[in-house]
């Protein structure tokens, strides 16, 4: 599997207690509920759900970084590496 540099994106989506989905540039991205996040003071936070993302409902604007990976069988998948909250 080959990883590339993260692309910075911005999108809208929906949240549930166990999943977060964001749409940007016509594609949907699954955001891990414990995704690393960059806070307003530029510090990193790890291991818990970002407070800015609701447990349920619409997400109106979220900046995030996604990387494309070559998966087995030649398909390309994107993974969210971080969010900005």
N, C-alpha and C positions, 0 to 999 in steps of 0.2 A: 504494500500500500504506500502511495506517495502523497505527502501532504504539501500544500502550497501555502503561500502567505494568505492571511485572513483578509477578506474583502469587507470593508465597512458598509453596512446597509442600514436602512431605516424602514420601518413598516408598521402595519396595524395587524391586530389579530384578536385572539380569544384565549382566555385562561380558564382552567378548571383546577381543582385541588391536585390532581396528579399529572396534568399535562399543560403545556403552553405551546401555542402555534402562532406564528407570525407570517404574514404575507408581505413580500417585498419583490419588486421587479417581476411580478407575475408568477413567482414561485412561493411555495409554502415551506417553512422551516420549523422543525420541532426543536423547542428550546428545553433543555434539561431543567427540572425544577431547582436543582442546586448548581446552576451554571455560575462560573466566576463572574463577578461584576465589578465595574469601575464606578466608584462613588463620586459625588460632586467635588470632593477634595482631591480627586485623581488617585485615591488609594484603592487597593484591591481588596475584595471581600470574597471569601470562599466558604462553601459548605452549607449554605442555607438559601432558602427561596428569597429572591430579591423583593424587598418591601414594596417597591413601586409597582410590582405586578400583582394585581388582585387575585384572590383565591378563585373568584368566578367573574366572568363578564368580559367586556370589551377592553382591549388595549389600544389606545389611540395613537401612540407614537412611541416607538422603541428603537434606539440605535443598538446595533449588534454587529459582531464580527462572525463571519462564516468562512469555513475553509472547504474547498472541494477536494475529494479524495477519490482515487481510483480503487474501486471495490473489486473483489473477485468476479471474474466473468467479464471484465471490461467496462462495467457500468460506472458512472460517476455519481457520487453522492455528496451532499453538502452537510456539514455539521456545524452547529453554532458553538463557537469557542468562548464568547464573552458577551455580556450586555452592558450597556451604560445606563445607570439609574441614579 
